[in-house]
Amino acid sequence: MKMFPGRPVSGRGLVVAKVSLGMSLLAMGVVAGAGCGRETLIGIDVPPLGSGGVHGHGSGGTFAPGSGGSVGGGTGGTIGTGSSCATISLTPGALNACGMTTAAAFSPDGKLLATSTRNSSSPNVHVWQVCDGKLLYEVPQTNNVVYNVAFSPDSTLLAAGGVAPLLGAGVGQSSAAAVFDAVTGKLVSALPTRSGAYVSAVAFSHDGTRLITAGAQAFIDVWKVGDWSELLAIPTNPPESIYEVDFSPDDSRFITSGSSGVDRILKTSDGTEATEIQNVFPEMNRATYSPNGQLIVSAAGAGQLQILDVYAMTLQSMAFNASSDQTPIGKSAWIDDSRFVADDWHGKVEEWSKDPAQPKGQFSLTKTWTMPGQAWGIAVAPDRQSFVVTGDFGFQVLAP
């Protein structure tokens, strides 16, 4: 994996941006949380930062299933009194030195924000209340680099993947992924992953019955939520690394994005390949389904994005950067069926949109932000009014 290990970066944290809709998180009723009696500051209108502001704008054949994961029954998460981010500021322009933030995820009920960081010491998973920005807990077992986090659809579980061994001594030494209680941080299961040195992709199915983990090499693991038995171990194409996995809205298929230059669409039932997305820039890309499942946004060649249909047929190609620019496009995520955002290692974030009345209409660039460092990940809030951008910079609230 080329993105985080050994890569020199400066600054750290994540960015929250508000998209151009007329309702805030408060209006959508997702700001209520334990101990929260005031409104969140996410969604306050401030001008876009940086020079990028333009006009105004989300975790082959198969081998026999292996044994189940071990249920840890570990202690709950703790609030580190020495943490520099016991409370994250959602005031526009504020920076939060919370560690180099590799990924973030909102709980589907909108109450929690989890981040994975690359600190030199434990813990590297943090969970905050959205309503007031207070740190709810840190996961003490994650004493190695964490690359990705994902909540279950019912907001009760939090999965994390990173460098093995992910957990502390005596708990899942060979595992690179684990599942925790989303409210307390208590260890639920350490997963005996088959993906080599690290797990960089974690994704729950929309029906909450499966969790996929994938990473450095060898296999994509499909786990049964509940007893954590391994349903499938799907071989990758060595030396391919898998960076991200995304389920279709009906859970019948999932897309794997990796280092081979080909993103694969696999059948959830048996892991066999349905089709491929060809000519993808082979670094830190993410292909993802639109909320209605009718479109896919993916990286294409260097500096390029593409929109595809469900059969992986390209409908539109777009220039994110010049074709000579080899800078990876980090992640992309849908705001709704007519809008998506994407970021890159230059720190550029773009929103593309189309006419909602045209199901297969052409997308056009509607907004650009410039981050103060590399941008690595994107997570869209459940109300789709804001999104989180992670990277090696601070933490800010942006608005069109």
N, C-alpha and C positions, 0 to 999 in steps of 0.2 A: 504494500500500500504506500503510495508516494505522497499522500497529501499531508499527514500530520507527523509521522515519526521522523525525527531528525531534521525537520524543516525549520530553519530559523525564521522567527516572526517577531514582531514588536507589538506591544499593546495587547489587549485581550478583551473578551466580552461578547455582547450581542446587541442587536439593534431591533427596536420595535417600530414598525411603520403602520400608519393607518391608511386604508384604501379609500377611494372616493365614493363612499356611500353615505346616506344621510342618517344612519343610526349608529349609536355607540354601543359598547359592550353593556353599559348600564341599561340602555333602552331595550336590549335583548334579554335582560334579566339574568345575566351570567356573572354578575359581580358579587353575589352573595356567597360568603364562605364562613367557615368557623371563625368566630371572633372578629368578623368584619362588619363594621357599621357605617362605612363611608364608601364613596364612589371611587373606583379606580381612575387613575389619570391616563390610562391607555385611551387614545382617541382624541386627545387635545390637539387642536389645529395649530401647527407651526409650519413655517415655510420649509420646503425640502432643503437639505444641506448640500453643499458642494456645487461644482460647476455643471453637474449633470441634470439639474432641474429643467424640465421642458414644460410642455403645456399641461400643467396640473400634475398616476397609478404605479396542515395539510395537513412506517416504517415499511430429452434423453431417457433412458431407462432408469430404473431405481434399484437401490440395494434393499435388502431386507431390513425391516425396522429394528432398531437397537433397543437397548434397555431404557427404562424411564429415567428422568432426572431425579436427583436426590432432594427430598423436601428438607430444607434446612431448619425451619423453626427458629431462626435467628432472632437476635434482639432488634428492637425497633430503631428507627433513625434518630439522630440526635441533632440538636442545634448547637453548633460550635460557637461558644461565646467569643472566641477570638476571630471569628470569620469577618472578613472585610465586607461581606454581603449579607449580613444578618437581616438587612432590609435593602431591597433594590429600589432605586429611585425611578419612578416613572414620569418625573417632571421633564418636560421637553428640554433637550440638550444635555441632560445629566449623563455622565459616564459611570459605569459600574465595573470596577476591577475585580471581576469574579473568576478570573482564570481564562485562559484561551478556550473559548467555547466552541466545541466541535459540532454540537447539534442541540436542538430544543424541541419540545413537544408540549402542546396544550392538552389537558385532559378533555375528553369530549363534552363533559358537563360544564366546561369553561371555568372551573374553580381553581385549577392548579396549572403551574408552568414548571416543567422539569427541564434541566439542562445537563449536558455532559461536558466536562471540562478536561483539560490536559494539564493538571497540576503535577508538581513533582512529588506530592505526598497525598495520602488519603484525606478526606473522601473526594471523589470526583463526580458524584451525582448529587444534585441539589434540587429541592422542590420548594417553590414559593407559592403563596396564596396570590391569586390574581387581584383580589379585591383591594389589598393594602400593601402588596409588595413584600410582606414579611416572610422570612425563611421559615417554612414549616418544619423541615428536617433536612439533614444530609445523610447519605447512606454510608455508614462507617466501613462496611465490608469492601467497598470498591476502592482498593488501594493501588490500582493500576490504571493506566490511561483508558478512558471510556470514550468511545467514538459515537455512540448513538443511543437514543432512548425512545420508547414508544409506550403509550397508554393503551390499555384494553378498551373496547368500545363502551363498556359500562363504567369506566373510570376507576375501577377497583384495583387494577394491577398495573405495575410499571416494569417494563423490560429494559435491560441495559446490556450493551455489548461493547467489548473492547479487547485489550491485550490480555492474553492468558498468562498466568492465572488471574482472573478478574477479582476473586475474593480473597479474604484473609486466610491465614494458616488453618488447616484442618477442615476447610469448607470448600469443596469443589476445586481442588488445586489444578485440575486439568481443564476446567471449563473457561470459556471466553464469553459466556452470557449467563445472566441470572434474572430471576423474576422476583419482584418485591411487592408487598402490600402498598398501594399507592398513597394511602392516607397516613400510615405509620412508618413506612420504610422497612418493616420487618421482612426478612428473607423468606420467600415462599418456596423457591426451588433454584438449585444450581444446575445448569444444563450441561451435560457432557457433549459439547459441540464437536463436530467433525471438520471444522473449517480451518484448522491449522493454528497459526500464531495469534490470530485475532478474529473478532467478529465486528464487522462494520455496518451490517444491515440487520435491523430488528423490525418486524411488522406483524401486527395482529390482523387476522381476517375480520371483516366487518361484522360477521355473525358471532365473533368472539370464541370460536371453537378451535382455532389454530394460531400458532405463533411460528413465524419463519425466522431463522437466523442464518447468516451467511457471512463470508469474509475472505480470508487470505487465499484459501485454496481448497481443493478436494471435493467438499460436499456442501449442498444447501440442505439444511435440516428443517423439517416440518414437524412441529411438536403438537401434541394434543393438550389443549388447555384444560387443566384440572388435575389429571394424574401425571402429566408431563412426560408421557411415553412418546417415543419417536415414531411418527407415522410414516415418514419417508426420509431417505437420505439420497438426495439427487446429485449425481456427479456433475461437477463443472468441467470445463475444458482447460486442463492445465496448460500453461501456468496462470490461468485466468483468476483474477480476484473479483469478488462481487462487492460493490459499494452500496447499492440500495436495492430494495425490493418493494413493489407496490401491487396490492391486490386490486383487481377489477371490482366495481361496486357490488356485483352479484357473487363475488368470491369464486367464480368458476375458473379464473385464470390469474396469474400474477406475472409481472415483468421483473426480470433481473437486469440490472445495469452494472457493467463491470469494465474490465481492462482489455477485453479481447477485440474491441471495435465493433462488436455485435451485441445488441441487447436481445435477450430471448424472452418470448412469451410462452409460459408453460401452463399446462393444465393442472389445476389444484388437486384433482382426484388421484392422479398417478404420477405427476411430475414429467410427463412426456411433453415434447415441444410441439406447440401449435403453429408458431411462426416466428420470424426473426425481424428485427429492425437493423438494417445494414448500415455500414459506413458511419458509425458513431465515433466521435473523438474519444480515444481510449483512456480517459482520465477523469475520475471523480464525477461522472455524469449521473443523472437521475431521470429516468423516464417514468411518467406518472399519468394515470387515467383522470379525465375530467370527472366531476361528481356524477354526471349522468351516464358515464361509461362510454360515450360515443366518440370521444377524441382522446388522443395521447399526445403529450408534449414531450419531446426528447431532444437531446443534443444531436447534432448532425456532424458535419466535418468541422475542422478547426474554425472557431468563431461563429458557428452556425447553430441555429435552432430549427426544429421542424415540427409540424403538426401532422399527425397521422390518423387514419381511421382505425377501427377495431381489428382490421385485417392487416395492419402495419403498412398500408399504402400511403405514401406521402401525399398530403393535400396542399401543403405550403412549406416553403423554406424561407427562413428569415435570417438576416445578418445581425448578430449580436455584437461581433467585433469584425475587424478585417480578416479575411481568410488567411492572411500571413501571420496572424496573431495566434500563437500556440498556448495562450493563457487558458487554463481550464475554465469552463462554465460550471460553477459549483453545483447548484441545485436549482430545481424549478418546482413550483407548486401552484395549483389552481386556486383562485379566489372564488370563482363560480364557473358555470359552464361557458362563459363568454370572456373570462379574464384569467390570466395567469401572470406570475412573477418569476423571474430568474435572476441569479447573481453570478459573479465570477471572481477570480482571484485578484483582479485589479481593484475590486471593491465596488464595481458598478452593479446596480440593481435596476432592472427594467420591468415595467408592466406593459403587457400587450393585451389588446381587447378587440372584440368584434361586435357587430350588430347582433343582439340576442335573438332577433327575429329570423336570422339566417343560420340554421344549424351548422352548415359547412361554409359559412362566410369567411372572408379573408381577415386575418388579424393585422392590426397596425400598432405601432409603438405609441403609447399614450402618456408615459411618464418615465423619468429616469432619476435615480438618486445616486449620489456618490458617497460611499462609505469611507471612513478614515483608515481603512486597512483592507486586508483580504477578507472577502465574504465567503463563507463556507457552507452555510445551511439556511433553510427557510422552513418555518412552521406557521401555518395559517390558523388564526383563532377560530373557535367554533362558530361564532356569529359572522365570520367572514368579513368583519369590518377592519381587522388589523392583522398583521403578520410579523413574525419574529425573524430577523436575519442574524445569524451567528457568524463569528469570525475572530480575528485577532485584534479587535478594537474595543471601544467602550460600549455602553448601553444607552441608547437614545430613543426618544419618541419622535417620529416623523409624521408629518401630515401634508397632504397636497395643498 
